[in-house]
């Protein structure tokens, strides 16, 4: 009888379609499960074991609650059990130093129920030393289900702009890539990449200033295959007699433009800039 009353209460809470978030009984927990792995051998031939926690969903037999999100169309969106923070550790192996990314804590994230966006992702470097530092490197997470004006599938939530920061270490500095912006893109897409130049206002004035140009890069992959071009066809049936072999498409610039400016030597400099990327025959 108590189970029927609880189910009825939940159904009543969502029956009017106006509530986007409800508290409902759950049977899962997001935990850190500890696994021990043999990673290799150190320079003294001693085995190197590493405890590598992983995020796991387990069933909880007791009563618990978690938030179940729904989209505007009342489609249920299940949360993901993901690491909320990491640490980077280094171990000396016979093959040389090797870095490992170790989850420190796990939690359910509901960002998958929302539009693609940047989410905080804390990584700890050089733990238990005076160089220890936490950096929010970010991650891209969320739903993508749209298409652009020409019908290209934009189903990948990816980083479109990064920056590199430096943190000190015992050997100098370590470069860390940090996600700045996320977007829904195709499998092959344009990635922001900045280059710096010195330019003059005009050839008659010696004053120079810095000019930053986003030249862009094409990143991603292409799964489609470009069919081979038919070189000769049968005059009666139209069947292709022989052709170039089919080739796999490559992610490369599809639209570009030139940016011109006067450099420090007073000459006109031309820099090619990627405007759009696409899957093109290699």
C-alpha positions in Angstrom: 0.0 0.0 0.0 2.9 2.4 0.8 4.5 1.7 -2.5 1.3 2.5 -4.4 0.9 5.8 -2.5 4.5 6.8 -3.3 4.1 6.0 -7.0 0.9 8.0 -7.1 2.5 11.0 -5.5 5.3 10.9 -8.1 2.9 10.6 -11.0 0.8 13.5 -9.6 3.9 15.7 -9.3 4.7 15.4 -13.0 1.2 14.9 -14.5 0.7 18.6 -15.3 3.8 18.9 -17.4 4.9 22.2 -15.8 7.6 20.8 -13.5 11.0 20.3 -15.0 12.7 18.9 -11.9 11.3 16.5 -9.4 12.6 14.5 -6.5 12.0 10.8 -7.1 13.2 7.6 -5.4 16.4 6.2 -6.9 18.3 3.0 -6.8 21.7 4.2 -7.9 24.8 5.8 -6.3 27.8 7.3 -8.1 30.9 6.1 -6.2 34.6 5.8 -6.6 35.6 2.2 -7.1 39.3 1.3 -6.4 41.0 -0.9 -8.9 44.6 -2.1 -8.6 46.6 -2.4 -11.8 50.2 -3.6 -12.6 51.5 -0.7 -14.8 55.0 -2.1 -15.4 58.3 -2.3 -13.7 60.6 0.4 -12.3 64.4 0.8 -13.1 65.2 -1.7 -10.3 62.8 -4.3 -11.9 60.3 -4.0 -9.0 56.7 -4.2 -10.0 54.8 -0.9 -10.1 51.2 -1.2 -8.9 48.8 1.7 -9.0 45.4 2.2 -7.4 43.3 3.7 -10.2 39.9 4.7 -9.0 37.0 4.8 -11.5 33.6 6.2 -11.3 30.9 3.5 -11.0 27.1 3.4 -10.6 25.9 1.0 -8.0 22.5 0.0 -6.8 21.5 1.1 -3.4 19.0 -1.1 -1.7 17.9 1.5 0.8 15.7 4.5 0.1 17.6 7.4 -1.5 16.8 10.3 -3.8 18.3 12.0 -6.8 17.1 14.6 -9.3 15.7 13.3 -12.5 15.7 16.1 -15.2 13.5 16.2 -18.2 13.7 18.2 -21.4 10.8 20.5 -22.3 9.1 17.6 -24.2 9.2 15.6 -20.9 11.8 13.2 -22.3 13.7 11.7 -19.3 17.4 12.6 -19.2 19.6 10.2 -17.2 22.6 11.8 -15.3 26.1 10.5 -15.8 28.5 9.3 -13.1 31.7 11.3 -13.8 34.8 12.4 -12.0 34.5 15.8 -10.3 38.2 16.1 -9.9 41.5 14.5 -10.9 45.1 14.4 -10.0 48.1 13.9 -12.3 50.8 11.6 -10.9 54.1 10.4 -12.4 55.7 7.0 -12.0 59.2 6.0 -13.1 59.1 2.9 -15.3 61.8 1.0 -17.2 60.5 2.6 -20.4 60.8 6.1 -18.8 58.5 8.4 -16.8 54.8 8.0 -17.4 51.9 10.2 -16.3 48.6 8.9 -15.0 45.3 10.7 -14.6 43.6 9.5 -11.4 40.0 10.4 -10.5 39.7 11.7 -6.9 36.0 12.0 -6.5 32.9 11.1 -8.5 29.4 12.6 -8.7 26.3 12.6 -10.8 26.3 15.4 -13.4 23.1 16.7 -15.0 24.7 18.8 -17.6 24.1 16.1 -20.2 20.4 17.1 -19.9 21.2 20.7 -21.1 22.7 22.3 -24.2 26.4 21.7 -24.8 28.5 23.9 -22.6 31.8 24.1 -20.7 31.8 22.5 -17.3 34.3 22.9 -14.5 36.9 20.0 -14.4 39.5 20.4 -11.6 42.9 18.7 -12.1 45.6 18.7 -9.4 49.3 18.8 -10.5 52.4 17.9 -8.4 50.5 16.7 -5.4 52.3 16.9 -2.0 55.0 19.2 -3.1 55.5 23.0 -3.0 54.5 23.0 -6.7 51.1 21.6 -6.0 48.4 23.5 -8.0 44.8 22.9 -9.0 43.7 24.0 -12.5 40.2 24.1 -13.9 41.0 22.6 -17.3 37.3 22.3 -18.2 35.4 19.8 -20.3 32.7 20.0 -22.9 29.4 18.2 -22.0 25.8 18.5 -23.0 23.3 17.6 -25.7 23.6 18.5 -29.4 20.8 17.6 -31.8 20.8 20.4 -34.3 21.8 21.0 -38.0 23.2 24.1 -39.7 21.7 25.9 -42.7 23.0 23.4 -45.2 21.9 20.3 -43.2 25.2 19.4 -41.6 24.8 17.3 -38.5 26.0 19.2 -35.5 25.9 16.4 -32.9 29.3 16.7 -31.3 29.8 18.7 -28.1 33.5 19.8 -28.5 36.0 22.4 -27.5 36.3 25.2 -30.1 38.7 27.5 -28.2 41.5 26.6 -25.8 44.3 28.5 -24.1 47.6 27.3 -22.7 48.8 28.2 -19.2 52.1 27.5 -17.6 52.6 26.2 -14.1 56.1 25.8 -12.4 57.6 22.4 -11.8 61.0 21.2 -10.5 62.3 21.1 -14.1 61.0 24.5 -15.2 57.4 24.9 -16.4 54.6 22.6 -17.5 52.2 23.7 -20.3 48.5 22.9 -19.5 45.8 23.2 -22.1 42.5 24.8 -20.7 39.2 24.7 -22.5 37.7 28.2 -22.9 34.6 27.6 -25.1 32.5 24.6 -26.2 30.0 24.3 -29.0 27.9 21.8 -31.0 29.9 21.0 -34.1 30.2 18.5 -36.9 32.8 15.7 -36.7 35.2 17.9 -38.7 35.2 21.5 -37.5 37.2 24.8 -37.2 39.2 25.2 -34.0 40.4 28.7 -32.9 44.2 29.2 -33.2 45.8 32.5 -32.6 49.0 33.9 -34.1 50.8 37.1 -33.2 52.5 39.6 -35.6 53.9 43.1 -35.6 52.4 45.5 -38.0 52.8 49.2 -38.9 49.9 51.5 -39.4 51.2 52.4 -42.8 54.5 52.2 -44.7 55.4 55.9 -43.9 55.3 55.6 -40.1 57.8 53.5 -38.1 55.4 52.9 -35.1 54.5 49.3 -34.7 51.8 47.4 -32.9 50.9 43.8 -32.2 48.3 42.2 -34.4 46.5 39.0 -33.3 45.0 36.9 -36.0 42.8 33.8 -35.5 44.2 31.7 -38.3 42.1 28.7 -37.3 42.8 25.0 -37.6 40.7 22.0 -38.8 40.4 19.3 -36.3 38.2 16.1 -36.0 37.7 13.2 -38.3 35.8 12.1 -41.4 34.1 8.7 -41.8 32.7 9.2 -45.2 34.3 7.9 -48.4 34.5 10.0 -51.6 33.5 7.8 -54.6 36.0 7.4 -57.4 35.5 9.5 -60.6 34.4 7.4 -63.6 36.8 7.8 -66.5 35.0 5.7 -69.1 31.5 4.4 -69.5 29.8 1.8 -71.7 28.1 3.7 -74.5 25.1 1.3 -74.5 24.5 0.6 -70.8 26.1 3.6 -69.2 28.0 1.3 -66.8 31.4 2.6 -65.6 34.2 0.6 -67.2 37.0 2.0 -65.1 37.5 4.8 -62.6 39.7 6.3 -59.9 39.6 4.3 -56.7 37.4 5.6 -53.9 39.2 7.7 -51.3 38.5 8.4 -47.7 37.6 12.0 -47.0 40.0 14.2 -45.0 39.2 17.0 -42.5 40.7 20.1 -44.1 39.8 23.8 -44.9 36.8 24.2 -47.2 36.6 28.0 -47.1 39.5 30.4 -46.5 40.5 34.0 -46.9 43.7 36.1 -46.8 44.4 38.8 -44.2 46.9 41.5 -45.3 48.8 44.0 -43.3 52.1 45.9 -43.4 54.9 44.2 -41.4 57.8 45.9 -39.5 59.9 45.9 -42.8 57.2 48.0 -44.5 56.1 45.1 -46.7 52.6 43.8 -47.3 52.3 40.5 -45.5 49.6 37.9 -46.4 48.3 35.4 -43.9 45.9 32.7 -45.0 43.0 32.2 -42.5 40.7 29.1 -42.2 37.1 30.2 -42.1 35.4 26.8 -42.4 36.3 23.1 -42.4 34.8 20.1 -44.1 35.3 16.5 -45.1 37.1 16.7 -48.5 38.7 14.2 -50.8 42.3 13.6 -49.8 
